[in-house]
């Protein structure tokens, strides 16, 4: 069974948020260095996080992994209050409009995972005739 359009868009949106995150990191590089220390450490943390999100996204969108689906959603939900809190305190590099756009796009991407077509695809059901 081919991937439904919702799953294709989930993958595209998640990868798009990774690109936005890289751009946001570039814009706030000096702040990241103040918070994280050495450039190597910042790059390592950023790379690990992006790699983990990309891996989970591909497990969901290519391998139909329900476990990866719930892991990525739980990580997102756990990260929401942390992101909002650090933005309100202002002691970590600013999330700003790009960060909020990432969160909104991720919400849309995760909602796509629960469409009827996506549910059938995860359950390996055939589409209705």
N, C-alpha and C positions, 0 to 999 in steps of 0.2 A: 504494500500500500504506500503510495506516495505521501510525502509529508503535506499536511493541510497548510493552506496559506497562513493560518494563524501561527503555526509553529515556525514557518519560514520568517514571518515578521517578528516573532519572539526573538529568534536568533539575531536578526538584523538590528533590532532595537537594543539588545544587550551589548552587542559589539559596538554599536554607536555610542552607548554610554561609556564604554571603555575608552573610546577615542576622546570623548568629552572630558573624561577624567584625566587623561594624559595631557590634554590642552590646559586644563585647570591646574594641574601640577606644574606645568611649564610657567604659567602665569604667576604662580605663587612660590616659585622655586626658592627665593630668598627666605621666605617665611618657613618653608619646609626644612631648610637647613638649620634655621634657628631652633626649630622644634626637634628635629631628628638628629642633629649632629653632623656627621660626615656625609659627603655626597654619596659615598658607596653604600652607607646604611640606608639612606633615603631611597636610592635606586633599588636596593635589595627588597625593601618593604613594598615599594610600589610595584615592582615586578612580580613578587610573590602574590600580592593581592590581585593584580590583573590576571596573572596566570591561573589562579584558583577560580576566579569568576569566569574566565574564558573556558576553562576545563569543564566547570559545572554546566555552563551554557551549552557546550557541545554535547555533553553527556545527555542533557535533556533533549536537545533538538535533533540529535543524530542517532542516539542510542535508546531513546524513549525511557530514560531512567527516572522512575518515580522518586527514588531516593534522592537523586541529584536535584530534582524539582523542588522537593521539600527542604533540602539543605540550603539551596540558594534563596528560597523564600524566607526561611527562618533567619538566615544571615542578614537579609535585607531588613526584616522587621526588627531584629536586634540592633541594627545600625541606625535606624531612624531616630530614636531618642538621643543617641550619642551624637549624631550629626546636628540635630537641632540644638542640643545643649551646648556643644562646642561653638556653634555659630552665635548663640546668644551671649555666651561668655566672652567670645572674641579672643581667646588665648591660643587658638590653633589656627593655622592658615584658613582664611575665609573661604567658606563654602560658596557663598555668593550665588548669583543667578545661575551660573553654570551648574553648580551642585544641586540646586533646587530643580533645574531642568532635568538633570540625571535622575533624581528621585521620581519625578513625574513620569518620565519615559519608562523607568523600570516598573512603576506601578502598572502602566498600560501593558508592558510586556508580560508581566505576571498574570494579569487578567486574561490575556489571550490563552494562557495555558488551561483555562477552565471553560473555554468555549465548547459547545457540543462536539464540533469536529475534532478538537484537540483531545477531548476525553475519549472519543472513539479510537483515535490514533494511539493513545497511550494504552488502551485496552486491546489493541490490535483487532478491533472490530471492522467489518466492512462498512462502507458508507451506505446510507439508506437509498433505495432505488426509487 
